[in-house]
Amino acid sequence: MDWTDKYNILSVLKDRKDTKVCLAEHIRLKQKRIIKTVCGDSSEAAAVLQEAVLMRQLKHPCIPEIYDIEEHATGFSIIEEYIPGDSLTSYCRSQHPEIKEIISYAVQLCGLLDYLHNRKPALLHLDLKPDNLIVCGERLFLIDFGSAKEAGQVTFGMTLTGTPGYAAPECYRGQAVLQSDIYSTGKILEFMLASSPLRCGRKYAAWRRRLLRIVKKAKREKPSERYLSASAMERVLLTVTGKDAAWEGCRTISIASCTRRTGATWISLLFASFLQKQKKKVLYLECNESDAVLQMIQGQNITEKDIFFQGIPVAEARGKLRKCSGTGEYGTDWEKEYYEKLGYKILLEDFGVLTPENIEAFLEADLCLFLVGSKIWEQENMWKGLSYLSRFEKVPIILVNFAGKKEYARTAKLLGGLKSLRIPYVAEAWEKKENKELWEVFEELYDQLAEGR
């Protein structure tokens, strides 16, 4: 086809029997374009045309724009935006991106997936890999939609295309879901990290460790155990370096144990200390009748607004007073609104022992943690608490406190499919360098809070 009236052909990028790709310049606009010409009788013609029609419907900063599709006697031509740059594969191998740059690209990819997955109907890409991504300055572009399927088009047992090593396990069984793209995103993040230079210092080590944990979750075998959405993964990525712009409002963490002296208050204060190191304004809220923390601060000439324990702001929950108001209710939801106005980003609610009276308030939190013991004689109380929780749809994370690895393995087996984490015994828990394992548990919980699940 003659393009001389609209474009100057600058170079031929690919010339095969049925397909020709040229770099051209629009004569009037002085802008570069890619012109892909395909023969109508080519075996790939229908698929290429379908991909172009799909891409023309998509409007996102990370997707090259399709300007026109022109049919002619021998086939058709697709005129699309020219993206100068290298594939992510070439870029990583030659430029070795730093951690912050990697996070930026991963966040952009999650934002793109969020756009695709929230279309009506949702669109699954199903072939995310570094070769299909172009790095142009600080921007990332996705250039290949040949394997994309609408959610309703994916049926059990159908053959799906994809790239081995990046396609999720369920894709090989013809059972692709939205989380299949999350899996591929985790693999891409892992690829970028492998090419990133190792830097000295605790800060970089912590960033890399948290990114590897994000990779691990995104790549889990079961789709339901990965991030439930691209936006959830994006929120966690934004917290890695502390610039968590996606963190909005005040969030709540509830902690309750199966019985007294299991360590709910101790773990609450340790977690609060960790959250302060994440630059979050956190308030420890005593939501139980013991008043143990407030009793430890006796003798101080202070007002209610400036009570501190080990540098952590402390307050007594007033939610329990609602039991005397005649409504028969118990909760701390109204206090969240009050403390949010004071600038707090996290309320850590210590419920002490889980009971039928406080269980509904406990489960209202954004992140619920149920503390159990690992000893055989502590199992009766564990099952008692779990029986209370079994009546509700929301399932908390089980923290197995003061547990050795063998004790935890035995308890985790008893818990079956319930999400659980091991809290190791620590003698002096205020210094992070002495308690790396405990801090890693807190980091995982913090990621879950940021994710919004």
C-alpha positions as CSV (number, residue, x, y, z in Angstrom):
1,M,0.0,0.0,0.0
2,D,1.3,3.5,-0.9
3,W,1.6,5.7,2.3
4,T,3.5,8.6,0.6
5,D,0.6,11.0,1.0
6,K,0.5,10.6,4.8
7,Y,3.8,9.1,6.0
8,N,7.5,9.0,5.3
9,I,8.8,5.5,5.8
10,L,11.9,5.8,7.9
11,S,12.9,2.1,8.2
12,V,11.7,-1.4,7.8
13,L,11.7,-3.2,11.2
14,K,10.4,-6.6,10.1
15,D,9.7,-8.0,6.7
16,R,8.3,-11.6,6.5
17,K,6.2,-13.3,3.9
18,D,2.8,-12.2,5.4
19,T,3.8,-9.3,7.7
20,K,5.7,-6.1,7.3
21,V,6.4,-3.7,10.1
22,C,7.7,-0.2,9.3
23,L,8.8,2.9,11.4
24,A,7.2,5.9,9.7
25,E,6.7,9.6,10.4
26,H,3.4,11.4,10.0
27,I,4.1,14.1,7.4
28,R,1.9,16.9,8.9
29,L,2.2,16.0,12.6
30,K,5.9,15.1,12.5
31,Q,5.3,12.2,14.9
32,K,6.6,8.7,14.5
33,R,4.2,5.8,14.0
34,I,4.5,2.0,13.7
35,I,2.7,0.7,10.6
36,K,2.1,-3.1,10.6
37,T,0.8,-4.5,7.3
38,V,-0.7,-8.0,7.2
39,C,-1.8,-10.1,4.2
40,G,-5.4,-11.0,4.4
41,D,-4.9,-14.7,3.6
42,S,-2.2,-15.1,6.3
43,S,-3.0,-17.7,9.0
44,E,-2.3,-15.0,11.6
45,A,-4.4,-12.3,10.0
46,A,-7.6,-12.9,12.1
47,A,-5.7,-13.0,15.4
48,V,-3.7,-9.8,14.6
49,L,-6.8,-7.9,13.5
50,Q,-8.7,-9.0,16.7
51,E,-5.8,-7.9,18.9
52,A,-5.7,-4.5,17.1
53,V,-9.5,-4.0,17.5
54,L,-9.2,-4.8,21.2
55,M,-6.3,-2.5,21.8
56,R,-8.1,0.4,20.1
57,Q,-10.8,0.0,22.7
58,L,-8.3,0.3,25.6
59,K,-7.3,3.8,26.9
60,H,-4.5,3.7,29.5
61,P,-1.2,5.4,29.8
62,C,0.7,2.0,29.7
63,I,-1.0,0.8,26.5
64,P,0.2,2.1,23.1
65,E,-2.6,3.8,21.2
66,I,-4.0,2.3,18.0
67,Y,-4.7,5.3,15.7
68,D,-6.3,3.5,12.7
69,I,-6.9,0.2,11.0
70,E,-7.1,0.5,7.3
71,E,-8.2,-2.3,5.0
72,H,-7.0,-2.7,1.4
73,A,-7.2,-5.2,-1.4
74,T,-4.5,-7.6,-0.1
75,G,-5.1,-7.3,3.6
76,F,-5.0,-4.5,6.2
77,S,-2.6,-2.1,8.0
78,I,-2.5,-1.1,11.6
79,I,-1.2,2.3,12.5
80,E,-0.1,2.5,16.2
81,E,1.8,4.7,18.6
82,Y,5.6,4.4,18.4
83,I,7.2,3.6,21.8
84,P,11.0,4.2,21.8
85,G,12.9,2.1,24.2
86,D,14.0,-1.4,25.1
87,S,12.1,-4.4,26.3
88,L,12.1,-4.9,30.0
89,T,14.3,-8.0,29.4
90,S,17.0,-6.0,27.7
91,Y,16.7,-3.0,30.0
92,C,17.2,-5.1,33.2
93,R,20.1,-6.9,31.8
94,S,21.9,-3.7,30.7
95,Q,20.8,-1.1,33.2
96,H,20.3,-3.1,36.4
97,P,17.5,-1.0,37.9
98,E,17.5,0.1,41.5
99,I,14.9,-0.9,44.0
100,K,12.8,2.3,43.7
101,E,12.7,2.0,39.9
102,I,11.6,-1.6,40.2
103,I,8.8,-0.6,42.5
104,S,7.7,2.1,40.1
105,Y,7.5,-0.3,37.2
106,A,5.7,-2.9,39.3
107,V,3.2,-0.3,40.6
108,Q,2.5,0.8,37.0
109,L,1.9,-2.8,35.9
110,C,-0.5,-3.3,38.8
111,G,-2.3,-0.1,37.9
112,L,-2.7,-1.4,34.3
113,L,-4.0,-4.7,35.5
114,D,-6.5,-3.0,37.8
115,Y,-7.8,-1.1,34.7
116,L,-8.1,-4.3,32.6
117,H,-9.6,-6.4,35.4
118,N,-12.2,-3.8,36.3
119,R,-13.6,-3.5,32.7
120,K,-17.0,-4.9,32.0
121,P,-16.4,-7.7,31.3
122,A,-13.0,-8.1,33.0
123,L,-10.1,-8.6,30.6
124,L,-7.4,-11.2,31.4
125,H,-4.0,-10.6,29.7
126,L,-2.6,-14.1,30.2
127,D,0.8,-13.4,28.7
128,L,2.6,-11.0,31.0
129,K,6.4,-11.3,30.6
130,P,9.4,-8.9,30.4
131,D,9.6,-9.3,26.6
132,N,6.1,-7.9,26.2
133,L,6.9,-4.7,28.2
134,I,8.8,-1.7,26.9
135,V,10.7,0.7,29.1
136,C,10.4,4.3,27.8
137,G,12.0,6.7,30.2
138,E,10.2,6.3,33.5
139,R,7.2,4.7,31.8
140,L,6.3,1.1,31.2
141,F,4.2,0.0,28.2
142,L,2.5,-3.3,27.5
143,I,2.6,-4.1,23.8
144,D,1.2,-7.5,23.2
145,F,-2.5,-8.5,23.7
146,G,-2.5,-11.5,21.5
147,S,-3.4,-13.9,24.4
148,A,-6.0,-11.6,26.1
149,K,-9.4,-13.1,27.0
150,E,-12.5,-11.6,28.5
151,A,-13.4,-13.3,31.7
152,G,-16.5,-14.9,30.2
153,Q,-14.5,-16.4,27.4
154,V,-12.3,-18.5,29.7
155,T,-14.0,-21.9,30.2
156,F,-12.8,-25.0,32.0
157,G,-10.4,-27.1,29.9
158,M,-9.9,-24.6,27.1
159,T,-6.4,-24.3,25.7
160,L,-4.8,-21.0,26.6
161,T,-1.6,-19.5,25.2
162,G,1.1,-18.1,27.5
163,T,4.8,-18.3,28.2
164,P,6.2,-21.1,30.3
165,G,7.9,-19.7,33.4
166,Y,5.5,-16.7,33.6
167,A,2.1,-18.3,33.1
168,A,0.3,-19.3,36.3
169,P,-0.1,-23.1,37.0
170,E,-3.9,-23.0,36.5
171,C,-3.4,-21.7,32.9
172,Y,-2.0,-25.0,31.9
173,R,-5.3,-26.6,33.1
174,G,-7.4,-24.1,31.2
175,Q,-8.6,-22.5,34.5
176,A,-7.3,-19.0,34.2
177,V,-8.7,-16.3,36.6
178,L,-7.8,-12.7,37.4
179,Q,-5.2,-13.9,39.9
180,S,-3.4,-15.6,37.0
181,D,-2.2,-12.2,35.9
182,I,-1.1,-11.5,39.5
183,Y,1.1,-14.6,39.4
184,S,2.8,-13.3,36.2
185,T,3.3,-9.9,37.8
186,G,5.1,-11.6,40.7
187,K,7.3,-13.5,38.3
188,I,8.2,-10.2,36.5
189,L,8.9,-8.5,39.8
190,E,11.2,-11.5,40.7
191,F,13.0,-11.1,37.3
192,M,13.6,-7.4,38.0
193,L,14.9,-8.0,41.5
194,A,17.3,-10.7,40.2
195,S,18.9,-8.0,37.9
196,S,19.1,-5.3,40.6
197,P,22.5,-4.6,42.2
198,L,22.9,-5.6,45.8
199,R,23.4,-2.6,48.1
200,C,24.8,-2.5,51.6
201,G,22.7,-1.2,54.5
202,R,19.7,-2.3,56.5
203,K,17.3,-0.1,54.5
204,Y,18.1,-1.8,51.2
205,A,18.1,-5.2,52.8
206,A,14.7,-4.5,54.3
207,W,13.3,-3.3,51.0
208,R,14.5,-6.3,49.1
209,R,13.2,-8.7,51.8
210,R,9.7,-7.1,51.6
211,L,9.7,-7.2,47.8
212,L,10.7,-10.9,47.9
213,R,7.8,-11.5,50.3
214,I,5.5,-9.8,47.8
215,V,6.8,-12.1,45.1
216,K,6.3,-15.1,47.2
217,K,2.6,-14.2,47.9
218,A,1.9,-13.3,44.2
219,K,3.3,-16.7,43.1
220,R,1.4,-18.9,45.5
221,E,0.1,-22.1,44.0
222,K,-3.6,-21.5,44.8
223,P,-5.1,-18.3,43.2
224,S,-7.1,-17.7,46.4
225,E,-3.8,-17.3,48.4
226,R,-2.4,-14.6,46.1
227,Y,-3.4,-11.0,46.2
228,L,-7.1,-10.8,45.5
229,S,-6.7,-7.9,43.2
230,A,-4.0,-5.9,41.4
231,S,-4.9,-2.8,43.5
232,A,-4.3,-4.8,46.7
233,M,-0.8,-5.7,45.4
234,E,-0.2,-2.1,44.4
235,R,-1.1,-0.9,47.9
236,V,1.5,-3.2,49.4
237,L,4.2,-2.2,46.9
238,L,3.6,1.4,47.8
239,T,4.5,0.8,51.5
240,V,7.9,-0.8,50.8
241,T,9.9,2.4,50.9
242,G,7.5,4.2,53.3
243,K,5.9,6.3,50.5
244,D,2.5,4.6,51.0
245,A,0.3,7.2,49.2
246,A,-2.4,4.6,48.9
247,W,-2.9,4.5,52.7
248,E,-6.1,6.4,53.4
249,G,-7.8,7.1,56.7
250,C,-7.3,5.2,60.0
251,R,-7.1,1.4,60.1
252,T,-7.7,-0.9,63.0
253,I,-5.9,-4.0,64.2
254,S,-7.6,-6.2,66.9
255,I,-5.7,-8.7,69.0
256,A,-7.4,-11.3,71.3
257,S,-6.1,-14.4,73.0
258,C,-7.7,-17.8,73.7
259,T,-7.1,-17.4,77.4
260,R,-5.3,-15.2,80.0
261,R,-1.5,-15.0,80.1
262,T,-1.1,-15.9,76.5
263,G,0.6,-12.6,75.7
264,A,-2.0,-10.5,73.9
265,T,-0.8,-7.3,75.6
266,W,2.8,-8.1,75.1
267,I,2.4,-8.8,71.4
268,S,0.2,-5.7,71.0
269,L,2.8,-3.4,72.4
270,L,5.6,-5.0,70.4
271,F,3.5,-4.7,67.2
272,A,2.8,-1.0,68.1
273,S,6.5,-0.4,68.5
274,F,7.1,-1.9,65.0
275,L,4.3,0.2,63.5
276,Q,5.9,3.4,64.9
277,K,9.1,2.4,63.1
278,Q,7.1,2.4,59.9
279,K,6.4,6.1,60.5
280,K,2.7,5.4,61.3
281,K,1.0,7.3,64.1
282,V,-0.3,4.4,66.2
283,L,-2.5,4.3,69.3
284,Y,-2.7,1.3,71.7
285,L,-6.3,1.0,72.7
286,E,-7.0,-1.1,75.8
287,C,-10.3,-2.8,75.0
288,N,-10.5,-5.1,78.0
289,E,-11.4,-4.9,81.7
290,S,-7.9,-5.6,83.0
291,D,-6.5,-2.0,82.6
292,A,-3.1,-3.7,82.8
293,V,-1.2,-1.2,80.7
294,L,-2.8,1.8,82.4
295,Q,-2.0,0.4,85.8
296,M,1.7,0.1,84.7
297,I,1.7,3.9,84.1
298,Q,0.6,4.8,87.7
299,G,2.0,7.8,89.4
300,Q,2.5,9.9,86.3
301,N,1.0,13.4,86.5
302,I,-0.5,13.3,83.0
303,T,-3.6,14.0,81.1
304,E,-5.6,11.5,79.0
305,K,-4.2,12.8,75.7
306,D,-0.6,12.2,76.5
307,I,-0.4,8.8,78.2
308,F,2.6,6.8,76.9
309,F,4.0,3.4,77.6
310,Q,7.5,2.7,76.2
311,G,6.9,5.7,73.9
312,I,3.6,4.3,72.6
313,P,0.4,6.4,73.0
314,V,-2.1,4.6,75.2
315,A,-5.8,5.1,75.7
316,E,-8.6,3.2,77.4
317,A,-11.4,2.1,75.0
318,R,-14.7,3.7,75.9
319,G,-16.6,1.2,73.7
320,K,-17.3,-1.1,76.6
321,L,-19.3,1.7,78.3
322,R,-22.0,1.3,75.6
323,K,-23.1,-1.8,77.4
324,C,-24.5,0.5,80.1
325,S,-26.3,2.8,77.6
326,G,-29.3,0.5,77.3
327,T,-28.5,-0.5,73.7
328,G,-26.7,-3.7,74.6
329,E,-24.0,-3.0,72.1
330,Y,-20.3,-3.3,72.4
331,G,-17.8,-1.8,69.9
332,T,-15.1,0.7,69.1
333,D,-16.3,2.0,65.7
334,W,-17.1,5.5,67.0
335,E,-13.7,5.7,68.6
336,K,-12.0,5.1,65.3
337,E,-13.7,8.2,63.9
338,Y,-12.6,10.2,66.9
339,Y,-9.0,9.2,66.9
340,E,-8.8,9.5,63.1
341,K,-9.5,13.2,63.5
342,L,-6.6,13.4,65.9
343,G,-4.3,12.2,63.2
344,Y,-3.9,8.5,64.1
345,K,-3.3,6.1,61.2
346,I,-3.6,2.9,63.2
347,L,-5.6,1.8,66.2
348,L,-4.2,-1.3,67.8
349,E,-7.1,-2.7,69.9
350,D,-6.1,-5.1,72.7
351,F,-9.2,-7.2,73.6
352,G,-7.4,-9.4,76.1
353,V,-9.3,-12.7,76.0
354,L,-11.8,-13.5,73.2
355,T,-15.3,-13.9,74.6
356,P,-18.9,-14.2,73.2
357,E,-19.4,-10.6,74.4
358,N,-16.5,-8.9,72.6
359,I,-16.2,-11.2,69.5
360,E,-18.3,-9.0,67.2
361,A,-16.3,-5.9,68.1
362,F,-13.0,-7.9,67.7
363,L,-14.1,-8.9,64.1
364,E,-14.9,-5.3,63.1
365,A,-11.2,-4.5,62.7
366,D,-9.4,-4.3,59.4
367,L,-6.9,-6.9,60.6
368,C,-7.9,-9.5,63.2
369,L,-5.3,-11.5,65.1
370,F,-6.2,-14.4,67.4
371,L,-3.4,-15.5,69.8
372,V,-3.1,-19.1,70.9
373,G,-0.6,-21.2,72.8
374,S,1.4,-24.1,71.3
375,K,1.5,-26.4,74.3
376,I,-0.7,-29.5,74.3
377,W,-2.5,-28.4,77.5
378,E,-3.4,-25.1,75.9
379,Q,-5.3,-26.7,73.0
380,E,-8.6,-26.8,74.9
381,N,-8.7,-23.1,75.1
382,M,-7.6,-22.7,71.5
383,W,-10.6,-24.9,70.3
384,K,-12.9,-23.0,72.6
385,G,-12.0,-19.7,70.9
386,L,-12.1,-21.2,67.4
387,S,-15.6,-22.5,68.2
388,Y,-16.7,-18.9,68.9
389,L,-15.2,-17.7,65.6
390,S,-16.7,-20.5,63.6
391,R,-20.1,-18.8,63.8
392,F,-18.8,-15.9,61.7
393,E,-17.7,-15.5,58.1
394,K,-14.6,-13.5,58.8
395,V,-11.6,-15.5,59.7
396,P,-8.7,-14.0,61.7
397,I,-5.0,-14.8,61.4
398,I,-3.9,-17.3,64.1
399,L,-0.7,-16.3,65.9
400,V,0.9,-19.2,67.7
401,N,2.8,-17.5,70.5
402,F,6.1,-18.5,72.1
403,A,6.4,-21.5,69.8
404,G,9.4,-23.5,68.7
405,K,9.4,-24.7,65.0
406,K,8.3,-28.2,65.9
407,E,5.6,-27.0,68.3
408,Y,4.3,-24.6,65.6
409,A,4.3,-27.3,62.9
410,R,2.2,-29.5,65.1
411,T,-0.3,-26.7,65.9
412,A,-0.4,-25.5,62.3
413,K,-1.3,-29.1,61.2
414,L,-4.2,-29.1,63.7
415,L,-5.4,-25.8,62.4
416,G,-5.7,-27.2,58.9
417,G,-6.3,-24.5,56.2
418,L,-6.5,-21.6,58.7
419,K,-3.9,-18.9,58.1
420,S,-1.3,-19.0,61.0
421,L,2.0,-17.5,61.8
422,R,4.6,-18.4,64.5
423,I,5.6,-15.9,67.1
424,P,9.0,-17.0,68.4
425,Y,10.0,-16.6,72.1
426,V,12.0,-13.3,72.6
427,A,13.5,-12.3,75.8
428,E,14.2,-8.6,74.9
429,A,12.0,-7.5,72.0
430,W,12.5,-3.8,71.7
431,E,15.6,-4.0,69.5
432,K,15.0,-5.1,66.0
433,K,18.5,-6.5,65.5
434,E,17.9,-9.1,68.2
435,N,14.6,-10.2,66.9
436,K,14.8,-10.4,63.1
437,E,12.3,-13.3,62.9
438,L,9.7,-11.6,65.0
439,W,10.0,-8.4,63.0
440,E,9.6,-10.4,59.7
441,V,6.2,-11.6,61.1
442,F,5.2,-8.1,61.9
443,E,6.2,-7.0,58.3
444,E,4.0,-9.7,56.9
445,L,1.1,-8.5,59.0
446,Y,1.8,-4.9,58.1
447,D,1.7,-5.9,54.4
448,Q,-1.7,-7.6,54.9
449,L,-3.0,-4.4,56.6
450,A,-1.8,-2.3,53.7
451,E,-3.4,-4.7,51.3
452,G,-6.7,-4.1,52.9
453,R,-7.8,-7.7,53.4
